[in-house]
Amino acid sequence: MSKNILVLTGSPRQGGNSDLMADAFIRGAESAGHKVTKVAAAQLKVGGCTACEACYSNGQACVQEDDFNQVAKLMEKADAIVFSTPIYWFTFPTYLKAIIDKFYSFLIGEKQLPIRESMLLVCGEMEESSIFDGIINSYSQSVSYMDWDDRGCFYVTGVCGKGDILSTGSLPQIEEIGRNF
């Protein structure tokens, strides 16, 4: 069955490691017949949630006039969501975190999303897998709270420089994950 998948990327570095991860996933997913929309969070202007609780009171997810409302419209049409990001200080980069914080609007606005599945693709400079504990926990808590089926976390260690991931052998694996998503 074909899915409408939203891929949110977290890196400000276009063509960087996590961007390449997203592209590999997308290649696989599209080859399996899924429709995929990629959104680069770092290219958007999204302010932090102010907890004003006026969500959807003006017909939009957030009363703040920022780019989150564009993302919300895409989420309202998505069957699945995939986060592809580098790790920044043991969690999501602020670009992506601002979007995730505004998921609150769906709860306050009592907006039921069609999203049923999610996945985290993450990479980082350090070699120790324990550096991903914080972002994986944050992701897992969000997935549980949003009542999504977790399709898993795939992480790549030891990548820092732009393109380092090309020598890890991870991209074909991620493409296969996309194909089987």
C-alpha positions, -999 to 999 in steps of 0.1 A, spaced: 0 0 0 14 34 -10 21 59 18 24 96 19 57 101 39 70 134 53 108 135 58 119 163 81 157 171 80 175 188 108 208 199 94 217 234 81 243 218 58 227 209 25 242 178 10 256 169 44 256 135 60 220 135 74 208 151 41 224 122 23 206 98 47 173 114 39 179 112 2 188 75 4 156 68 24 136 88 -2 151 69 -31 141 36 -15 106 48 -5 99 62 -39 111 31 -56 85 12 -36 58 35 -48 55 58 -18 50 96 -22 76 115 -2 79 151 7 112 164 21 113 195 43 146 210 54 138 225 88 170 247 87 156 266 57 124 275 75 117 303 100 100 286 129 98 303 163 96 285 196 63 274 211 51 301 235 25 278 252 -2 304 244 -26 275 238 -44 294 210 -36 266 186 -60 264 156 -80 294 170 -73 312 137 -77 282 114 -40 275 114 -20 251 137 -1 280 153 -12 316 157 24 327 153 29 336 116 58 314 108 67 284 86 54 258 111 20 262 96 33 250 62 48 219 80 15 213 98 -4 212 65 20 186 53 16 166 85 -22 167 81 -17 148 48 10 124 59 7 87 68 42 86 81 70 109 93 107 104 92 133 125 110 167 126 94 192 147 114 226 151 128 229 150 166 235 184 182 245 183 219 229 149 224 195 158 209 178 174 179 192 206 163 171 237 172 157 239 136 140 206 140 133 209 177 113 241 171 90 221 148 88 192 172 79 215 200 50 229 180 35 194 176 18 206 208 -6 225 186 -22 192 174 -30 182 209 -43 216 221 -63 220 188 -76 185 191 -64 179 156 -62 142 147 -33 135 123 -33 106 98 3 99 107 6 63 121 43 56 117 76 73 123 113 67 121 145 84 132 177 85 111 205 102 129 243 106 126 270 121 146 307 126 150 315 105 180 322 68 178 303 58 210 267 47 203 257 60 238 259 96 225 226 88 207 208 79 240 193 114 245 180 119 210 166 84 208 149 89 242 134 122 231 122 107 198 108 76 216 89 98 241 75 119 213 64 89 193 47 74 223 29 107 231 18 111 195 7 75 194 27 66 163 41 32 155 79 34 159 96 19 128 129 23 146 161 43 149 190 40 125 222 58 136 256 62 121 286 70 143 319 86 133 307 111 106 315 148 109 328 162 77 304 167 48 302 134 29 319 113 55 288 90 55 296 80 19 324 57 31 304 40 59 282 17 37 251 30 55 234 47 26 225 14 8 211 1 41 190 33 46 177 30 10 166 -5 17 148 7 49 130 32 27 121 5 2 106 -16 30 90 12 49 
